[in-house]
Amino acid sequence: MLDLLPHLGTWRPAASGQLCAVATVVGTAGSVPRPVGTSMLVSETGEVLGSLSGGCVEGAVVEAALEAMRDGGTRREFFGYSAEDAFAAGLTCGGGLEIHIEPLGAGPGRLRLDSLQALAGRHPAGAALIRRMDAGGRGAVVVPDPAAFRVLQSAELAALLGAGGSAGAGRMLPAAAAQLEPLLRGGRTGLIGLAPAGECQPEPVSLLVESRLPAARLLIFGANDFGAALVPAAKLLGFHVTVCDARPAFAQQDRFGAADEVATAWPHRYLADQARAGRTDARTAICVLTHDPKFDVPLLQAALGLDVDYVGAMGSRRSHRGRIDALRQAGVADGDLARLHSPIGLDLGAVTPEEVAVSITAELVANRSKAAGLAQGSVSLKDASGPIHHYSRNHQDSSHHGRNHHDSSAGMPEPEEAQWT
């Protein structure tokens, strides 16, 4: 649902106050296009915002949503592949989707469209939504500040868990806190189940949590052709992008205008200042594209001393070896050096700055996937086996420090006389 918030303001049914329902993926089996938490809004006239499967089941979901709006009830629908019924709605990829459908409304316990519209206004700064998904309940709690939310202090969540803050709901709160708060603070999506102790429940209380934190930062050091190509590529991945270079004539070029911030400063001093100000964290990525030892060595020494997600540096293998020797002499431990992605990027055969930007962003995605415990690497899908999509509720937790990768290299050739020496 949170992915739809930026588009609510321009979606005509929402602007005109139409009755709407939300359909959400709450269960998956086998190969499916989208993960748990993916949502689609359906208006009373059948207009849709978003999609659940890329077209396989949307028509049937719209019909079920229209029925839900007519009778006011929630429902669950399962869609899978049926070889026997060629006309049944299902997924041609062979997987299965369980869809929860709930009308939006203004009544007690209802998820409200105006609450979603208010949440949309602060979505880039962080927001979360906790929704009741089991047959025994409905409604949602809007969380404007996921990092500060405390489950045990929330009367709204106690009410959502059951019967206006009943004893059963009270007994569920500690278990809810243990599961909800890590998801909220990690900016992740997950479906959790809770059963009140000592009470007979037909099914566990089920909560869908969607949390988004402010955009992770990508610090690009080096106002050159490669940095200019990396800025828009990183923006597509949702990073808050900063370009830093000590040379005003390079940093102040118009081609870096798409960056969120441009700084003219010595790189290692700028990074140290940002760290002291609390503007780096375990989700921050650092790409060193300067390829100049007087910048690179002190900068990498500072970067590898921080708790950040990714540190990568451009250069040939010869320059990398020299850089490693200089960092060891500066006192950087081998364990920290192992975190350095150098030469930077996945091995895609990249040559042009734009291709190198793809190589670097591919490694950022692979590093994030490995942090979530998912399979990763640069193997072509056609040469691999197993699931295509490796969804995990931890997918957005990027606090892991990745191992060193081989060159994509900035796509440059391997010989010692290569451009990057």
C-alpha positions in Angstrom: 0.0 0.0 0.0 2.8 2.4 0.8 4.0 2.2 -2.8 0.7 3.6 -4.0 0.7 6.6 -1.7 2.7 8.9 -4.0 0.1 8.5 -6.7 -3.1 9.0 -4.6 -3.1 12.7 -5.1 -3.5 12.3 -8.9 -5.8 9.3 -8.9 -9.2 10.6 -10.0 -11.4 8.2 -7.9 -9.5 9.3 -4.7 -9.7 13.0 -5.5 -13.5 12.7 -6.3 -14.3 10.8 -3.1 -15.4 7.5 -4.6 -15.8 4.4 -2.5 -12.7 2.2 -2.8 -11.4 -1.1 -1.7 -7.8 -2.3 -1.3 -6.7 -5.7 -2.4 -3.4 -6.9 -0.9 -1.2 -10.0 -1.4 -1.0 -11.8 2.0 0.3 -15.2 0.9 2.4 -16.6 -2.0 3.3 -20.1 -3.2 5.8 -21.0 -5.9 6.8 -18.5 -8.5 4.8 -15.2 -8.3 5.4 -11.7 -9.7 5.1 -9.7 -6.6 5.7 -10.3 -2.8 3.5 -10.2 0.2 2.3 -6.6 0.9 1.8 -5.6 -2.7 -1.5 -3.8 -3.0 -4.0 -2.5 -5.6 -6.8 0.0 -5.1 -10.1 -0.5 -6.8 -12.8 2.2 -7.1 -16.6 1.7 -7.1 -16.5 2.3 -10.9 -13.8 -0.4 -11.5 -10.8 1.9 -11.9 -7.6 0.6 -10.5 -4.3 2.0 -9.0 -1.4 -0.5 -8.9 -1.3 -4.2 -9.8 -0.9 -7.5 -8.1 0.3 -9.9 -10.8 1.0 -7.9 -14.0 -2.4 -8.8 -15.4 -3.0 -12.5 -14.7 -5.6 -12.1 -11.9 -6.5 -8.4 -11.8 -9.9 -8.8 -13.5 -11.1 -11.3 -11.0 -9.8 -9.2 -8.1 -11.7 -6.2 -9.4 -14.9 -8.2 -9.4 -14.3 -9.4 -5.9 -13.5 -5.9 -4.7 -16.7 -4.6 -6.2 -18.6 -7.3 -4.3 -16.8 -6.3 -1.1 -17.8 -2.7 -1.6 -21.5 -3.8 -2.2 -21.7 -5.9 1.0 -19.2 -4.1 3.2 -17.3 -7.2 4.1 -13.7 -8.3 3.9 -12.8 -11.5 2.0 -9.8 -13.6 0.9 -9.4 -15.1 -2.6 -6.8 -17.6 -3.8 -5.5 -17.6 -7.3 -3.3 -20.3 -8.7 -2.7 -22.1 -12.0 -5.4 -24.4 -13.3 -4.5 -26.7 -16.2 -8.0 -28.1 -16.1 -9.9 -24.8 -16.4 -8.5 -22.8 -19.2 -10.9 -19.9 -18.4 -10.1 -19.6 -14.7 -8.3 -16.6 -13.4 -4.8 -17.7 -12.4 -1.1 -17.2 -12.7 0.5 -18.6 -15.8 3.8 -18.7 -14.0 2.5 -21.6 -11.9 2.5 -19.9 -8.5 -0.3 -18.9 -6.2 -1.5 -15.7 -4.6 -3.7 -15.3 -1.6 -5.4 -11.9 -1.8 -7.1 -10.0 1.1 -9.8 -7.5 0.0 -11.2 -4.8 2.3 -13.4 -1.9 1.5 -12.1 1.5 2.7 -14.6 3.4 4.8 -15.3 5.9 7.5 -16.8 3.5 10.1 -15.2 2.4 13.3 -12.1 0.2 12.7 -12.1 0.9 9.0 -9.0 1.8 7.0 -9.8 5.3 5.7 -8.8 6.8 2.4 -8.3 10.2 4.1 -5.8 8.7 6.5 -3.9 7.2 3.6 -3.9 10.6 1.8 -2.5 12.3 5.0 0.2 9.6 5.2 1.1 10.2 1.6 2.2 13.7 2.5 4.9 12.5 4.7 5.8 9.2 3.0 9.3 10.3 1.8 10.3 11.2 5.4 9.2 7.7 6.6 5.8 6.2 7.4 4.3 2.8 8.3 1.0 1.1 8.1 -0.1 -1.8 10.4 -3.2 -3.6 9.0 -5.4 -6.4 10.5 -5.7 -9.2 7.9 -7.4 -12.1 9.6 -11.0 -13.0 9.3 -11.7 -11.8 12.8 -10.8 -8.2 12.4 -10.3 -5.2 10.2 -8.8 -1.7 10.2 -5.3 -0.2 10.4 -3.0 1.9 12.5 -1.1 4.7 10.7 2.4 5.2 12.0 3.9 8.5 11.0 7.3 7.8 12.6 8.2 4.1 12.5 11.6 4.5 14.2 9.9 6.1 17.3 6.8 3.9 17.5 6.4 1.9 20.7 3.8 -0.9 20.5 3.2 -1.1 24.3 2.3 2.6 24.4 -0.2 2.5 21.5 -3.9 2.5 22.4 -4.7 2.4 18.7 -2.8 -0.9 18.3 -4.4 -2.4 21.4 -7.8 -1.6 19.9 -6.8 -3.0 16.6 -5.7 -6.3 18.2 -9.2 -6.9 19.6 -12.4 -5.9 21.3 -11.5 -2.4 22.3 -8.5 -3.2 24.4 -9.7 -6.5 25.9 -7.5 -8.6 28.2 -6.7 -10.9 25.3 -5.4 -7.9 23.3 -3.3 -6.8 26.2 -1.7 -10.2 26.4 -0.9 -10.0 22.7 0.9 -6.7 22.9 4.3 -7.9 24.2 4.4 -10.5 21.4 3.4 -7.9 18.9 6.1 -5.6 20.1 8.8 -8.3 19.7 7.7 -8.8 16.0 6.5 -5.5 14.9 9.2 -3.1 16.1 12.1 -4.7 14.3 10.1 -4.5 11.0 9.1 -0.9 11.7 12.6 0.2 12.5 14.1 -1.7 9.6 11.8 -0.2 7.0 10.6 -3.7 6.1 7.3 -5.4 5.2 6.1 -8.6 6.9 3.1 -10.6 7.9 3.0 -11.7 11.5 0.6 -14.0 13.4 -0.5 -13.5 17.1 -2.7 -15.7 19.2 -3.9 -14.5 22.6 -2.7 -16.8 25.4 -5.4 -18.9 26.9 -8.1 -17.9 24.4 -9.6 -20.1 21.7 -9.1 -18.4 18.4 -10.4 -19.8 15.1 -7.2 -18.4 13.5 -4.3 -16.3 14.7 -4.6 -12.6 14.6 -2.7 -11.6 11.5 -1.1 -8.2 11.0 0.5 -6.9 7.8 3.3 -4.4 8.5 4.6 -2.0 5.9 7.3 0.4 6.9 9.4 2.8 4.9 12.3 4.8 6.3 13.7 8.0 4.7 15.7 7.1 1.6 19.2 5.6 2.2 22.1 7.8 1.3 24.5 7.2 -1.5 27.7 9.3 -1.3 29.5 9.6 -4.6 33.0 10.9 -4.4 34.3 12.1 -7.7 32.6 14.6 -10.0 33.6 12.9 -13.2 31.9 11.1 -16.1 31.3 8.0 -14.0 29.8 10.0 -11.2 27.5 11.9 -13.6 26.2 8.6 -15.0 25.8 7.0 -11.5 23.6 9.9 -10.1 20.4 9.1 -12.2 21.0 5.3 -11.9 21.1 5.5 -8.2 18.1 7.8 -8.0 16.1 5.1 -9.8 16.9 2.8 -6.9 15.5 5.3 -4.5 18.8 6.6 -3.0 19.3 10.1 -1.6 22.3 11.0 -3.7 25.2 13.3 -2.7 28.1 14.2 -5.0 31.3 15.4 -3.4 34.5 16.7 -5.0 37.2 19.0 -3.7 37.5 20.8 -7.0 34.8 23.5 -7.5 35.2 23.6 -11.3 34.2 19.9 -11.4 31.6 19.7 -8.6 29.6 22.8 -9.8 28.8 21.5 -13.3 25.2 21.4 -14.3 25.3 17.7 -15.1 25.2 16.9 -11.4 22.0 18.9 -11.0 19.9 15.7 -10.5 21.8 14.9 -7.3 20.0 15.8 -4.0 23.1 17.4 -2.7 26.4 18.6 -4.2 29.3 19.4 -1.9 32.7 21.0 -2.6 35.0 19.7 0.1 37.9 17.4 0.7 36.2 14.0 0.6 37.6 12.5 3.9 36.8 15.7 5.8 33.3 15.8 4.3 32.6 12.2 5.3 33.9 12.7 8.8 31.7 15.8 9.2 28.6 13.8 7.9 29.3 11.0 10.3 29.7 13.3 13.3 26.4 14.9 12.3 24.6 11.5 12.3 24.0 11.6 8.6 25.5 8.2 7.9 24.1 4.9 9.1 24.0 1.2 8.4 22.1 1.8 5.1 24.5 4.3 3.7 26.5 3.4 0.5 29.8 5.0 -0.4 31.2 5.0 -4.0 34.7 6.4 -4.4 35.2 7.3 -8.1 38.0 9.9 -7.7 40.9 7.5 -8.5 43.5 9.7 -6.9 45.5 8.4 -4.0 45.6 11.7 -2.2 41.8 11.6 -2.0 41.2 7.8 -2.0 43.4 6.6 0.8 42.2 9.0 3.6 38.6 8.8 2.4 38.6 5.0 2.4 40.3 4.9 5.7 37.5 7.0 7.1 34.8 5.1 5.2 35.9 1.6 6.4 35.9 2.9 10.0 32.1 3.5 9.8 29.1 1.2 10.2 27.8 1.6 6.6 26.3 -0.8 4.2 28.6 -0.6 1.2 32.0 0.9 0.4 33.3 0.6 -3.2 36.2 2.1 -5.0 37.0 2.4 -8.7 40.4 1.5 -10.2 42.4 -1.2 -11.9 43.6 -4.2 -10.0 47.1 -2.7 -9.9 45.8 0.5 -8.3 43.7 -1.6 -5.9 46.8 -3.4 -4.7 48.6 -0.2 -4.2 45.6 1.2 -2.4 45.4 -1.8 -0.1 49.0 -1.5 0.8 48.6 2.2 1.7 45.5 1.5 3.8 47.3 -1.3 5.7 50.2 1.2 6.4 47.5 3.6 7.6 46.4 1.0 10.2 43.2 -0.3 8.5 42.6 -3.9 9.7 42.3 -6.8 7.2 38.7 -7.4 8.4 37.7 -3.9 7.3 39.7 -4.2 4.1 37.6 -7.3 3.2 34.5 -5.1 3.2 35.9 -3.0 0.3 34.3 -3.6 -3.1 37.3 -2.9 -5.3 37.4 -2.8 -8.3 33.9 -1.6 -8.0 30.8 -3.2 -9.5 29.6 -6.6 -10.9 31.4 -8.1 -13.9 29.0 -7.2 -16.7 31.7 -6.3 -19.2 30.9 -2.6 -18.7 33.0 0.0 -20.6 31.1 3.3 -20.9 30.2 5.4 -17.9 26.6 4.5 -18.3 27.4 0.8 -18.4 29.6 1.2 -15.4 26.8 2.9 -13.5 24.6 -0.2 -14.2 27.5 -2.4 -13.0 27.7 -0.4 -9.7 24.0 -0.3 -9.1 23.8 -4.0 -9.8 26.3 -4.6 -7.1 24.4 -2.4 -4.7 21.3 -4.5 -5.3 23.3 -7.7 -5.0 24.8 -6.5 -1.7 21.4 -5.6 -0.4 20.0 -9.0 -1.3 22.9 -10.8 0.3 22.3 -8.7 3.5 18.8 -10.2 3.5 20.1 -13.7 3.2 19.1 -14.1 -0.4 20.9 -15.7 -3.3 22.9 -13.2 -5.3 25.5 -13.0 -8.0 25.9 -12.0 -11.6 24.9 -15.3 -13.1 22.4 -14.9 -16.0 18.9 -16.1 -15.2 19.0 -18.4 -18.2 22.0 -20.2 -16.8 20.6 -20.5 -13.2 18.0 -22.7 -11.7 15.5 -22.4 -8.9 13.2 -19.4 -8.1 13.5 -16.2 -10.1 12.2 -14.0 -7.3 13.8 -14.3 -3.9 11.5 -12.3 -1.7 12.2 -11.8 2.0 10.7 -9.6 4.5 14.2 -8.5 5.4 14.9 -7.4 1.8 15.2 -3.8 2.7 17.5 -4.3 5.7 20.9 -3.4 4.3 23.1 -3.4 7.4 25.4 -6.2 6.3 28.9 -5.6 5.1 29.5 -7.5 1.9 32.6 -9.3 0.8 34.9 -8.1 -1.9 33.9 -8.6 -5.5 35.9 -8.8 -8.7 36.0 -6.1 -11.3 33.2 -5.0 -13.4 35.5 -2.6 -13.4 34.6 0.2 -14.2 34.7 -2.2 -17.1 38.2 -1.5 -18.0 40.6 -4.0 -19.4 42.8 -6.0 -17.1 46.4 -5.3 -18.4 48.6 -3.2 -16.2 48.7 -0.4 -18.8 44.9 0.0 -18.5 43.5 3.5 -18.2 43.0 3.2 -14.5 46.6 2.8 -13.2 
